[in-house]
Amino acid sequence: MDYLELLVDFHLNNYRQGPGSKEATLKALSFIPKNDKEKIKIADIGCGSGQQTIDLAKNTNSQIAAVDLFPRFLDKLNYISKELGLSNRIKTVCESMENLSFKKESLDMIWSEGAIYNMGFKNGLQQWRKFLKKGGFMAVSEICWIRPNRPKKLCDFWNKAYSGMDSFSNKIQVVEECGFAPLGAFVLPQECWVNNYYEPSLKQIPDFLQRHNNSDEAKATVKEHMEEMEMYVKYRDYYSYGFFIGTKI
Ligand code: SAH
């Protein structure tokens, strides 16, 4: 199994594939004016197995195109949305966020939790903007620093893992530079990382290793995740995800 397939397998059985929560999704949604939540077309980009897609579908009267590069995540989302009777409103789309097939100005809202880093925050906002109608909404979460005077060890780790790492306030500036008027921004609380992401990830490590016969590649995947978690446990006051909500101008 190659590296990416292992990563998908590591995350597949989890309820989310990144830090987040239903409360955070609903808080981000609360920045969107009420009338604009009705009968709208949303793209949820990098949806993974789609916990936030389900929360969006339940709390809006929207049609959602849930986009991810990996079919196994989308199969899981299709299964869940069918169980919940939401499959008429959630359609999965297997394609790259870097090469989306939406028509220009066809979407009312673009949602993306914990995924835009795959193409970079600024690049993603710039490229996705054209798919939004004028006055359409964008709600995107992105990892960022939330405190100054970061320890060098922490900076070295994140600069290597994600070269786009920057402060919360600089991310807001990027939103503005990319042609969006900010409607709101907030920082995800620590439960979003611990309870909803790292703890479930940790729990499934024995099963994951067993599924892969303790292969070196599987062990390397676990090690990589453990290093990231250890960094978080030690330095969690310094970084989090920011949720950024804006409207296309
Ligand atoms: N939004 C989900 C998943 C976040 S993890 C949640 O918050 O739980 C990031 C997701 O981006 C993964 O599901 C991964 O498969 C997807 N992804 C990574 N690169 C991608 C690309 N180039 N195009 C589309 N999706 C991609």
Residues whose N, C-alpha, C, O or C-beta is under 5 A from the ligand:
A	BS01	SAH	R16 Q17 G18 P19 G20 G46 C47 G48 V67 D68 L69 F70 E95 S96 M97 E98 E113 G114 A115 N118
